[in-house]
């Protein structure tokens, strides 16, 4: 669960400095074997860099939306305090997070084309849901074992 929480926090913190991060990414990809092998990746990284720079210069208030995105990631990470303290009682947070991971896939498939996001980048986005659900499944399995081990005799622990 801590892996998931740390990744949420890092995800949130990295949503604040998007312009400098996109500049760094464009430089990194452009000078790499990946960029030479897949020039469309370099072109996409440069387009994102230029779009963010232009938008921040002309319409800096739009970055406030990504500030809220960053804040949301941090708030979601705080929601895991409940399962860390009482996993059986707060198992719903884990299930909710698994639903959110599953929701990433239709979001990327529906909104990605509407926003002009290249297919390969939509797969990168979808990987967050696919990879993110793995530690959650492990945690859920552990909570279910804990629930069975602590249930009073004769009572079905999974009846709720």
DRENPA-3360 file (N, C-alpha, C; in nm, 2 decimals, always signed):
BEGIN
1 = XXXXXXXX = +0.08/-0.12/+0.00/+0.00/+0.00/+0.00/+0.09/+0.13/+0.00 ~ +0.20/+0.12/+0.07/+0.29/+0.23/+0.07/+0.34/+0.27/-0.07 ~ +0.37/+0.16/-0.15/+0.41/+0.19/-0.28/+0.31/+0.27/-0.36 ~ +0.19/+0.23/-0.35/+0.08/+0.31/-0.41/+0.07/+0.45/-0.36 ~ +0.08/+0.47/-0.23/+0.07/+0.60/-0.17/+0.19/+0.69/-0.22 ~ +0.31/+0.63/-0.22/+0.43/+0.71/-0.26/+0.41/+0.75/-0.41 ~ +0.36/+0.66/-0.49/+0.35/+0.69/-0.63/+0.24/+0.80/-0.65 ~ +0.13/+0.80/-0.57/+0.03/+0.90/-0.58/+0.10/+1.04/-0.54;
9 = XXXXXXXX = +0.17/+1.04/-0.44/+0.24/+1.17/-0.39/+0.33/+1.22/-0.50 ~ +0.42/+1.13/-0.55/+0.51/+1.17/-0.66/+0.44/+1.22/-0.78 ~ +0.33/+1.15/-0.81/+0.25/+1.19/-0.93/+0.19/+1.33/-0.90 ~ +0.15/+1.36/-0.78/+0.09/+1.49/-0.75/+0.20/+1.60/-0.75 ~ +0.31/+1.57/-0.69/+0.42/+1.67/-0.69/+0.47/+1.70/-0.82 ~ +0.48/+1.60/-0.91/+0.53/+1.63/-1.05/+0.43/+1.70/-1.14 ~ +0.31/+1.71/-1.09/+0.21/+1.79/-1.18/+0.22/+1.94/-1.16 ~ +0.30/+1.98/-1.06/+0.31/+2.13/-1.04/+0.41/+2.19/-1.15;
17 = XXXXXXXX = +0.53/+2.13/-1.16/+0.63/+2.20/-1.25/+0.63/+2.14/-1.39 ~ +0.51/+2.13/-1.45/+0.50/+2.07/-1.58/+0.58/+2.13/-1.69 ~ +0.59/+2.26/-1.70/+0.67/+2.33/-1.80/+0.81/+2.29/-1.80 ~ +0.87/+2.30/-1.68/+1.02/+2.26/-1.67/+1.04/+2.11/-1.70 ~ +0.94/+2.03/-1.65/+0.96/+1.88/-1.67/+0.94/+1.85/-1.82 ~ +0.85/+1.92/-1.89/+0.84/+1.89/-2.03/+0.96/+1.94/-2.11 ~ +1.02/+2.04/-2.07/+1.14/+2.09/-2.13/+1.25/+1.99/-2.11 ~ +1.27/+1.93/-1.99/+1.36/+1.83/-1.96/+1.34/+1.70/-2.04;
25 = XXXXXXXX = +1.21/+1.66/-2.05/+1.18/+1.54/-2.12/+1.21/+1.56/-2.27 ~ +1.18/+1.67/-2.33/+1.21/+1.69/-2.47/+1.36/+1.68/-2.50 ~ +1.44/+1.74/-2.41/+1.58/+1.73/-2.42/+1.63/+1.59/-2.41 ~ +1.58/+1.52/-2.31/+1.62/+1.38/-2.28/+1.58/+1.29/-2.40 ~ +1.46/+1.30/-2.45/+1.41/+1.21/-2.56/+1.48/+1.25/-2.69 ~ +1.50/+1.38/-2.71/+1.56/+1.42/-2.84/+1.70/+1.37/-2.86 ~ +1.77/+1.36/-2.75/+1.91/+1.32/-2.76/+1.93/+1.17/-2.73 ~ +1.83/+1.10/-2.72/+1.84/+0.95/-2.68/+1.83/+0.86/-2.80;
33 = XXXXXXXX = +1.87/+0.74/-2.78/+1.84/+0.64/-2.89/+1.69/+0.62/-2.92 ~ +1.61/+0.63/-2.81/+1.47/+0.62/-2.83/+1.42/+0.73/-2.93 ~ +1.47/+0.85/-2.91/+1.43/+0.96/-3.00/+1.48/+0.94/-3.14 ~ +1.59/+0.88/-3.16/+1.65/+0.86/-3.29/+1.57/+0.74/-3.36 ~ +1.53/+0.64/-3.28/+1.46/+0.53/-3.33/+1.32/+0.56/-3.36 ~ +1.26/+0.65/-3.28/+1.12/+0.69/-3.30/+1.11/+0.84/-3.30 ~ +1.13/+0.90/-3.41/+1.13/+1.05/-3.42/+1.00/+1.11/-3.38 ~ +0.89/+1.03/-3.40/+0.76/+1.08/-3.36/+0.75/+1.10/-3.21;
41 = XXXXXXXX = +0.83/+1.03/-3.13/+0.83/+1.05/-2.99/+0.90/+1.18/-2.95 ~ +1.00/+1.21/-3.02/+1.07/+1.34/-3.00/+0.98/+1.45/-3.04 ~ +0.91/+1.44/-3.16/+0.82/+1.54/-3.20/+0.71/+1.57/-3.10 ~ +0.65/+1.46/-3.05/+0.55/+1.47/-2.95/+0.60/+1.54/-2.82 ~ +0.72/+1.50/-2.77/+0.77/+1.57/-2.65/+0.80/+1.72/-2.68 ~ +0.85/+1.75/-2.79/+0.87/+1.89/-2.83/+0.74/+1.97/-2.84 ~ +0.64/+1.90/-2.90/+0.50/+1.97/-2.91/+0.44/+2.00/-2.77 ~ +0.46/+1.90/-2.68/+0.40/+1.92/-2.55/+0.48/+2.03/-2.48;
49 = XXXXXXXX = +0.61/+2.03/-2.49/+0.70/+2.14/-2.43/+0.65/+2.27/-2.48 ~ +0.64/+2.28/-2.61/+0.61/+2.41/-2.67/+0.46/+2.46/-2.64 ~ +0.37/+2.36/-2.63/+0.23/+2.39/-2.60/+0.22/+2.44/-2.45 ~ +0.29/+2.37/-2.36/+0.29/+2.42/-2.22/+0.36/+2.56/-2.21 ~ +0.47/+2.58/-2.27/+0.54/+2.71/-2.26/+0.45/+2.82/-2.32 ~ +0.39/+2.79/-2.44/+0.31/+2.90/-2.50/+0.18/+2.92/-2.41 ~ +0.12/+2.82/-2.36/+0.00/+2.83/-2.28/+0.03/+2.91/-2.15 ~ +0.15/+2.87/-2.09/+0.18/+2.94/-1.96/+0.22/+3.08/-1.98;
57 = XXXXXXXX = +0.27/+3.12/-2.10/+0.30/+3.26/-2.13/+0.17/+3.34/-2.16 ~ +0.09/+3.28/-2.24/-0.03/+3.35/-2.28/-0.15/+3.34/-2.19 ~ -0.16/+3.22/-2.13/-0.28/+3.19/-2.04/-0.23/+3.12/-1.92 ~ -0.16/+3.19/-1.83/-0.10/+3.12/-1.71/-0.21/+3.06/-1.62 ~ -0.33/+3.12/-1.62/-0.44/+3.07/-1.53/-0.48/+2.93/-1.56 ~ -0.45/+2.88/-1.69/-0.49/+2.74/-1.72/-0.40/+2.64/-1.64 ~ -0.28/+2.68/-1.60/-0.20/+2.59/-1.52/-0.26/+2.57/-1.38 ~ -0.35/+2.65/-1.34/-0.42/+2.64/-1.21/-0.50/+2.50/-1.21;
65 = XXXXXXXX = -0.54/+2.46/-1.33/-0.61/+2.33/-1.34/-0.52/+2.22/-1.31 ~ -0.40/+2.22/-1.35/-0.30/+2.11/-1.32/-0.26/+2.13/-1.18 ~ -0.26/+2.25/-1.12/-0.23/+2.26/-0.97/-0.34/+2.18/-0.90 ~ -0.47/+2.19/-0.94/-0.57/+2.12/-0.87/-0.56/+1.97/-0.90 ~ -0.51/+1.93/-1.02/-0.48/+1.79/-1.04/-0.38/+1.74/-0.95 ~ -0.27/+1.81/-0.93/-0.17/+1.78/-0.83/-0.23/+1.76/-0.69 ~ -0.30/+1.86/-0.65/-0.37/+1.86/-0.52/-0.45/+1.74/-0.50 ~ -0.53/+1.70/-0.61/-0.62/+1.58/-0.60/-0.54/+1.46/-0.57;
73 = XXXXXXXX = -0.42/+1.44/-0.64/-0.34/+1.33/-0.62/-0.29/+1.32/-0.47 ~ -0.26/+1.43/-0.41/-0.21/+1.44/-0.28/-0.33/+1.40/-0.18 ~ -0.45/+1.45/-0.21/-0.56/+1.42/-0.13/-0.60/+1.28/-0.13 ~ -0.59/+1.22/-0.25/-0.62/+1.08/-0.27/-0.52/+1.00/-0.19 ~ -0.40/+1.04/-0.19/-0.30/+0.96/-0.11/-0.33/+0.97/+0.04 ~ -0.39/+1.08/+0.09/-0.43/+1.09/+0.23/-0.54/+0.99/+0.26 ~ -0.62/+0.96/+0.16/-0.74/+0.87/+0.18/-0.69/+0.73/+0.22 ~ -0.56/+0.70/+0.19/-0.51/+0.56/+0.23/-0.46/+0.56/+0.37;
81 = XXXXXXXX = -0.47/+0.67/+0.44/-0.44/+0.66/+0.59/-0.54/+0.57/+0.66 ~ -0.66/+0.57/+0.62/-0.76/+0.48/+0.68/-0.72/+0.33/+0.66 ~ -0.70/+0.28/+0.54/-0.66/+0.14/+0.53/-0.52/+0.11/+0.60 ~ -0.44/+0.21/+0.61/-0.31/+0.18/+0.68/-0.33/+0.16/+0.83 ~ -0.43/+0.23/+0.88/-0.47/+0.22/+1.03/-0.56/+0.10/+1.06 ~ -0.66/+0.08/+0.98/-0.75/-0.03/+1.00/-0.79/-0.09/+0.86 ~ -0.71/-0.18/+0.81/-0.74/-0.22/+0.67/-0.87/-0.29/+0.65 ~ -0.92/-0.37/+0.75/-1.04/-0.45/+0.73/-1.16/-0.35/+0.72;
89 = XXXXXXXX = -1.16/-0.26/+0.81/-1.27/-0.16/+0.82/-1.27/-0.07/+0.70 ~ -1.15/-0.04/+0.64/-1.14/+0.06/+0.53/-1.10/-0.01/+0.40 ~ -1.14/-0.13/+0.38/-1.11/-0.21/+0.26/-1.18/-0.14/+0.14 ~ -1.29/-0.06/+0.17/-1.36/+0.01/+0.06/-1.26/+0.10/-0.01 ~ -1.17/+0.16/+0.05/-1.07/+0.25/-0.01/-0.99/+0.18/-0.12 ~ -0.95/+0.06/-0.08/-0.87/-0.02/-0.18/-0.96/-0.06/-0.30 ~ -1.08/-0.10/-0.27/-1.18/-0.13/-0.38/-1.20/-0.01/-0.47 ~ -1.22/+0.10/-0.41/-1.25/+0.23/-0.48/-1.13/+0.26/-0.57;
97 = XXXXXXXX = -1.01/+0.24/-0.51/-0.88/+0.27/-0.59/-0.87/+0.18/-0.71 ~ -0.91/+0.05/-0.69/-0.91/-0.04/-0.80/-1.01/+0.00/-0.91 ~ -1.12/+0.05/-0.87/-1.22/+0.10/-0.97/-1.16/+0.22/-1.05 ~ -1.09/+0.31/-0.97/-1.03/+0.42/-1.04/-0.92/+0.38/-1.14 ~ -0.84/+0.27/-1.10/-0.74/+0.22/-1.19/-0.81/+0.17/-1.32 ~ -0.92/+0.10/-1.30/-0.99/+0.05/-1.42/-1.05/+0.16/-1.51 ~ -1.09/+0.27/-1.44/-1.14/+0.38/-1.51/-1.05/+0.46/-1.60 ~ -0.92/+0.44/-1.57/-0.81/+0.51/-1.65/-0.82/+0.46/-1.80;
105 = XXXXXXXX = -0.85/+0.33/-1.82/-0.85/+0.28/-1.95/-0.95/+0.34/-2.04 ~ -1.08/+0.34/-2.00/-1.18/+0.40/-2.09/-1.16/+0.55/-2.11 ~ -1.11/+0.62/-2.00/-1.08/+0.76/-2.01/-0.97/+0.79/-2.12 ~ -0.87/+0.71/-2.12/-0.76/+0.73/-2.22/-0.81/+0.69/-2.36 ~ -0.89/+0.59/-2.37/-0.94/+0.55/-2.50/-1.04/+0.64/-2.56 ~ -1.12/+0.71/-2.47/-1.23/+0.80/-2.52/-1.17/+0.94/-2.53 ~ -1.11/+0.99/-2.43/-1.07/+1.13/-2.43/-0.94/+1.15/-2.51 ~ -0.85/+1.05/-2.51/-0.72/+1.06/-2.58/-0.74/+1.11/-2.72;
113 = XXXXXXXX = -0.82/+1.04/-2.80/-0.84/+1.08/-2.94/-0.90/+1.21/-2.96 ~ -0.99/+1.25/-2.86/-1.06/+1.38/-2.87/-0.96/+1.49/-2.85 ~ -0.86/+1.46/-2.77/-0.76/+1.57/-2.74/-0.63/+1.56/-2.82 ~ -0.63/+1.46/-2.92/-0.52/+1.45/-3.01/-0.40/+1.39/-2.95 ~ -0.42/+1.30/-2.85/-0.31/+1.23/-2.78/-0.27/+1.11/-2.86 ~ -0.14/+1.09/-2.90/-0.10/+0.98/-2.98/-0.13/+0.85/-2.91 ~ -0.16/+0.74/-2.99/-0.20/+0.61/-2.93/-0.09/+0.56/-2.84 ~ +0.04/+0.57/-2.87/+0.14/+0.52/-2.79/+0.14/+0.59/-2.65;
121 = XXXXXXXX = +0.11/+0.72/-2.65/+0.10/+0.79/-2.52/-0.02/+0.75/-2.44 ~ -0.13/+0.71/-2.51/-0.25/+0.66/-2.44/-0.22/+0.53/-2.37 ~ -0.13/+0.45/-2.43/-0.09/+0.32/-2.37/+0.00/+0.35/-2.25 ~ +0.08/+0.45/-2.25/+0.16/+0.49/-2.13/+0.06/+0.53/-2.02 ~ -0.04/+0.61/-2.06/-0.14/+0.65/-1.96/-0.21/+0.53/-1.90 ~ -0.26/+0.44/-1.99/-0.33/+0.33/-1.94/-0.25/+0.24/-1.85 ~ -0.12/+0.24/-1.88/-0.03/+0.15/-1.79/-0.03/+0.19/-1.65 ~ -0.06/+0.32/-1.62/-0.08/+0.36/-1.48/-0.19/+0.28/-1.41;
129 = XXXXXXXX = -0.30/+0.26/-1.48/-0.41/+0.18/-1.42/-0.38/+0.03/-1.41 ~ -0.31/-0.02/-1.51/-0.28/-0.16/-1.51/-0.17/-0.19/-1.41 ~ -0.07/-0.11/-1.40/+0.04/-0.13/-1.30/-0.01/-0.10/-1.16 ~ -0.09/+0.01/-1.15/-0.14/+0.05/-1.02/-0.23/-0.05/-0.95 ~ -0.30/-0.13/-1.03/-0.39/-0.22/-0.97/-0.32/-0.34/-0.91 ~ -0.20/-0.37/-0.95/-0.12/-0.48/-0.90/-0.10/-0.47/-0.75 ~ -0.04/-0.36/-0.70/-0.02/-0.36/-0.55/-0.15/-0.36/-0.48 ~ -0.26/-0.30/-0.54/-0.39/-0.30/-0.48/-0.45/-0.44/-0.46;
137 = XXXXXXXX = -0.43/-0.52/-0.57/-0.47/-0.66/-0.56/-0.40/-0.73/-0.45 ~ -0.27/-0.71/-0.44/-0.19/-0.78/-0.33/-0.24/-0.73/-0.19 ~ -0.27/-0.60/-0.18/-0.32/-0.55/-0.05/-0.46/-0.61/-0.02 ~ -0.55/-0.61/-0.12/-0.68/-0.66/-0.10/-0.68/-0.81/-0.06 ~ -0.59/-0.89/-0.12/-0.58/-1.03/-0.08/-0.53/-1.04/+0.06 ~ -0.44/-0.95/+0.10/-0.39/-0.95/+0.24/-0.50/-0.91/+0.34 ~ -0.58/-0.81/+0.30/-0.69/-0.77/+0.39/-0.79/-0.88/+0.40 ~ -0.82/-0.95/+0.29/-0.92/-1.06/+0.30/-0.86/-1.17/+0.39;
145 = XXXXXXXX = -0.73/-1.20/+0.39/-0.68/-1.30/+0.48/-0.69/-1.25/+0.62 ~ -0.66/-1.13/+0.65/-0.66/-1.07/+0.78/-0.81/-1.07/+0.83 ~ -0.90/-1.04/+0.74/-1.04/-1.04/+0.78/-1.09/-1.18/+0.82 ~ -1.05/-1.28/+0.75/-1.08/-1.42/+0.78/-1.02/-1.47/+0.91 ~ -0.89/-1.42/+0.93/-0.82/-1.46/+1.05/-0.88/-1.40/+1.18 ~ -0.94/-1.28/+1.16/-0.99/-1.21/+1.28/-1.14/-1.22/+1.30 ~ -1.21/-1.29/+1.21/-1.36/-1.30/+1.22/-1.39/-1.40/+1.33 ~ -1.50/-1.36/+1.41/-1.54/-1.46/+1.51/-1.59/-1.59/+1.45;
153 = XXXXXXXX = -1.57/-1.70/+1.52/-1.61/-1.83/+1.47/-1.76/-1.83/+1.44 ~ -1.79/-1.90/+1.32/-1.93/-1.91/+1.28/-1.99/-1.79/+1.21 ~ -1.91/-1.69/+1.20/-1.96/-1.57/+1.13/-1.88/-1.56/+1.00 ~ -1.95/-1.53/+0.89/-1.89/-1.52/+0.76/-1.82/-1.38/+0.75 ~ -1.69/-1.38/+0.74/-1.62/-1.25/+0.74/-1.65/-1.17/+0.61 ~ -1.69/-1.23/+0.50/-1.71/-1.16/+0.37/-1.86/-1.14/+0.35 ~ -1.94/-1.15/+0.45/-2.09/-1.14/+0.42/-2.13/-0.99/+0.40 ~ -2.05/-0.90/+0.45/-2.08/-0.76/+0.43/-2.07/-0.71/+0.29;
% end
